[in-house]
């Protein structure tokens, strides 16, 4: 589809009030899923992040990497065990997790942003003691005895304390932080943290204007599978209770509620497979995905 110069000018003009709304504000973008594995989509995402920075928005990118970690473990012949829906991360696995997240994936995203004209810096939660995590414990019911037992997930953590010193130094200086969800423990060890949870903790600590969670679905859907465009925290809790929000969407919505309670103004769950979804959400009247607010 070709767009005439007049249409281009009108689109830019309509974006102005949205640019003013986000002027000098912090927007945390959690990036993962299938969009991350496709090179053309990844480069398009990088251009959108650079455009945000050029319009005086302060983007912070947090990325996942579950499929890539799985691929690397398979290549190295390390078998993954799962419990309560989470990967058990033993000593051999955490080394691979850190290598893949902080190494290959992080630097690839940094490279794409820099190629698009930005100045990205790759970091983890360990840098500057940015994110200190505590060990995650989960319980599950043993199918044989029907007794609930505690599951040891190994080096899996959840954010306990966020120190924004490094990010405060970077933001507003034309630099774009790209964060891998690897955190430090109180004793200097390493924890693997769920990327959504990590992004929520970062957004809350920075009191971000927006947290955008890029997923593989359009957003939160109602019982008839239609997109819910707008959702309060109370409505979200009701939809979890009545079974409208199920499966993997529950922890995402819980992350949204946590971030809102921590001081984020609005959280959006949107489809990362849609090209320019981030720009559509921030710079158009229509938006994209489900906006959650206090």
Secondary structure in CASP SS format (residue, H / E / C, confidence):
PFRMAT SS
TARGET T0000
AUTHOR 0000-0000-0000
METHOD secondary structure of the structure
MODEL  1
X C 1.00
X C 1.00
X C 1.00
X C 1.00
X H 1.00
X H 1.00
X H 1.00
X H 1.00
X H 1.00
X H 1.00
X H 1.00
X H 1.00
X H 1.00
X H 1.00
X H 1.00
X H 1.00
X H 1.00
X H 1.00
X H 1.00
X H 1.00
X H 1.00
X C 1.00
X C 1.00
X C 1.00
X C 1.00
X E 1.00
X E 1.00
X E 1.00
X E 1.00
X E 1.00
X E 1.00
X C 1.00
X C 1.00
X H 1.00
X H 1.00
X H 1.00
X H 1.00
X C 1.00
X H 1.00
X H 1.00
X H 1.00
X H 1.00
X H 1.00
X H 1.00
X H 1.00
X H 1.00
X H 1.00
X H 1.00
X H 1.00
X H 1.00
X H 1.00
X H 1.00
X H 1.00
X H 1.00
X C 1.00
X C 1.00
X C 1.00
X E 1.00
X E 1.00
X E 1.00
X E 1.00
X E 1.00
X E 1.00
X C 1.00
X C 1.00
X H 1.00
X H 1.00
X H 1.00
X H 1.00
X H 1.00
X H 1.00
X H 1.00
X H 1.00
X H 1.00
X H 1.00
X C 1.00
X C 1.00
X C 1.00
X C 1.00
X C 1.00
X E 1.00
X E 1.00
X E 1.00
X C 1.00
X C 1.00
X E 1.00
X E 1.00
X E 1.00
X E 1.00
X C 1.00
X H 1.00
X H 1.00
X H 1.00
X H 1.00
X H 1.00
X H 1.00
X H 1.00
X H 1.00
X H 1.00
X H 1.00
X H 1.00
X H 1.00
X H 1.00
X H 1.00
X H 1.00
X H 1.00
X H 1.00
X H 1.00
X H 1.00
X H 1.00
X H 1.00
X H 1.00
X H 1.00
X H 1.00
X H 1.00
X C 1.00
X C 1.00
X C 1.00
X C 1.00
X E 1.00
X E 1.00
X E 1.00
X E 1.00
X E 1.00
X C 1.00
X C 1.00
X H 1.00
X H 1.00
X H 1.00
X C 1.00
X E 1.00
X E 1.00
X E 1.00
X E 1.00
X E 1.00
X E 1.00
X E 1.00
X E 1.00
X E 1.00
X E 1.00
X E 1.00
X C 1.00
X C 1.00
X C 1.00
X C 1.00
X C 1.00
X C 1.00
X E 1.00
X E 1.00
X E 1.00
X E 1.00
X E 1.00
X E 1.00
X E 1.00
X E 1.00
X E 1.00
X E 1.00
X E 1.00
X E 1.00
X E 1.00
X E 1.00
X E 1.00
X C 1.00
X C 1.00
X H 1.00
X H 1.00
X H 1.00
X H 1.00
X H 1.00
X H 1.00
X C 1.00
X C 1.00
X C 1.00
X C 1.00
X C 1.00
X E 1.00
X E 1.00
X E 1.00
X E 1.00
X E 1.00
X C 1.00
X E 1.00
X E 1.00
X E 1.00
X C 1.00
X C 1.00
X C 1.00
X C 1.00
X C 1.00
X E 1.00
X E 1.00
X E 1.00
X E 1.00
X C 1.00
X H 1.00
X H 1.00
X H 1.00
X H 1.00
X H 1.00
X H 1.00
X H 1.00
X H 1.00
X H 1.00
X H 1.00
X H 1.00
X H 1.00
X C 1.00
X C 1.00
X C 1.00
X E 1.00
X E 1.00
X E 1.00
X E 1.00
X E 1.00
X E 1.00
X C 1.00
X C 1.00
X C 1.00
X C 1.00
X C 1.00
X E 1.00
X C 1.00
X C 1.00
X C 1.00
X C 1.00
X C 1.00
X E 1.00
X C 1.00
X C 1.00
X E 1.00
X E 1.00
X E 1.00
X H 1.00
X H 1.00
X H 1.00
X H 1.00
X H 1.00
X H 1.00
X H 1.00
X H 1.00
X H 1.00
X C 1.00
X C 1.00
X C 1.00
X C 1.00
X C 1.00
X C 1.00
X H 1.00
X H 1.00
X H 1.00
X H 1.00
X H 1.00
X H 1.00
X H 1.00
X H 1.00
X H 1.00
X H 1.00
X H 1.00
X H 1.00
X H 1.00
X H 1.00
X C 1.00
X C 1.00
X C 1.00
X C 1.00
X E 1.00
X E 1.00
X E 1.00
X E 1.00
X E 1.00
X E 1.00
X C 1.00
X C 1.00
X C 1.00
X C 1.00
X C 1.00
X H 1.00
X H 1.00
X H 1.00
X H 1.00
X H 1.00
X H 1.00
X H 1.00
X C 1.00
X C 1.00
X C 1.00
X C 1.00
X C 1.00
X C 1.00
X E 1.00
X E 1.00
X E 1.00
X E 1.00
X C 1.00
END
